[in-house]
Amino acid sequence: MCAKKSPEELKSIFEKYAAKEGDPDQLSKDELKLLIQNEFPSLLKEPSSLDDLFKELDKNGDGEISFEEFQVFVNEKSK
């Protein structure tokens, strides 16, 4: 499991990676991969699970992850 982070810490981490390309308020699949690998490596057990994880997080199917979608996921994994 990942270490519990405050909402402010999560937002800061999210923004750091989301700003790398495209929409600064959304994570692309590549940005999500970097974020998970660097900040929450324990969440990604196997490389093939990134696609599944992205699909799971992208609730509205727009091809990007919003902070709200990301926050729900991290909070669930932190329990």
N, C-alpha and C positions, 0 to 999 in steps of 0.2 A: 504494500500500500504506500501511498505517497504521504509525505508530511502534511499536516493540516496547515493551510495558508489562510491568512485573512482575506476578505474580499478585496481590500486595497492591494495586497501583494499579488493576488490573482490578476487583477486588472492591469497592474504594472507589467507583469510577465506577458500577459496577452497582448498588450499594446506594443511591447518591444518586438515581438515576432510579427504581429499583424502589419506593422509599418514597413516591413521589408519589401513588399511588392503589392501592387494593386490597391485595393480598398484598405485604408488604415484601420477600419473598424471591423474587418472580417479576416479570418484566417483561411488561406488557401490550403490545399492538401500538403504542399511542400512546407509551408510555414508551420502547419500543425505538426508535421514530422519533426522538424527542427526543435520546436517547443517541447514536444514529448521527449525526444532523445536527450535534450540538454537539461530540462527542468524536472521531468517526471519519468526517468527511464524505467522505473519499475512497472509503469502502466502498459508498456509495450513489450510483451513477452516474446513475440516472434514477428519477424518482418512482414509476413503476409497479413498480419492482423491490422496493419495500418489502414488498408482499404476498407476493411470491415468497420474499424473504429470510425473512420471518416463518414461512412454511410450512416452509422448509428448516431453520430453527433449532428449531422446535417438534417435536422428534423424537417425543415421546410424544402429541402431538395434543391437549394439554389446553388450548390457547388461550393459554398463557403460556410465557415463556421462563425457564428456571432458570439460575442462574449457571453450572452445568456446561455446559449447552447453549450459552450465550453464550461461555464461555471457549474451548470447542473451536473455535467459529467464528472468533473473533479470532486464536487461535493459528494456524489454517490460513491465514488471510489475511495474517498477519505473516511467513510463510516467504519 
